[in-house]
Amino acid sequence: MSGTCMTALPAKYFAAGPYRAEQVGPTWWGVMNKSGVNCLTFAEKPGAVVTDEAHAKQIADEWNQTTEFVYPPDPYVPPVTGRLTDEQMAKYIRSQRFVNGRWASPIVLLGGQQSADAINAWVEE
């Protein structure tokens, strides 16, 4: 892609051509996928989904000539955590008490190894 449309990408998981420019407001234009969904996004302007007529038509033409889109990596990467063992989960479930109309545990789960340590440290009554 070239020019001012360089950072325009179809919304991830909605990249399904053919694409067409379509008016979506008095002066706003979007780029629709084959299902008629406006899939226009801009990498440098998160949340922006419209542009002017000339750019929308240029973007649609460029996308129709593109066979593969390269997306930037997702900004959030979930942390790698260890799973609780069956014994730890059973101990956590046994710690539950019905208090004021809801189930509660004295063990505070903080995620990952911290949760496993908290469960292991709890002494059953």
C-alpha positions, 0 to 999 in steps of 0.5 A: 500500500502507498501514500496516506492509506498505508496504515489502513487495514481491514479489522482483524478477522473481518478481512474478506474481499471484495471491498467497496467504498460506501458512504456511511454519513453525511461526509463520511465513508467506510470500506465494506467487506463482502458481508457489508461490514465496515472493516476500515481501521487505522493503525495510527488512529485506534477507533477511527473507522471512517475517512473521506470519499477519495481515501475510502475508494483508494483504500478499497482499490488497494485492498482488492489488489492485496492478497495478504494483510500483515497485522501488528502484534497484539499489545496485550500478551497474557501471562504464562501461568502454571495450572493448579493441580487436581489436588490443589483445586480440590483443596481450594473447593473444600475451603469454600464456606457459605457466608451471608448467602454466597460461597467464599474462600479464605484463600485469596487467589492472586494468579499463577504460582501465588495462588498455588502457594496460597492453597498449599499454605492453607491448613484444612480444619 
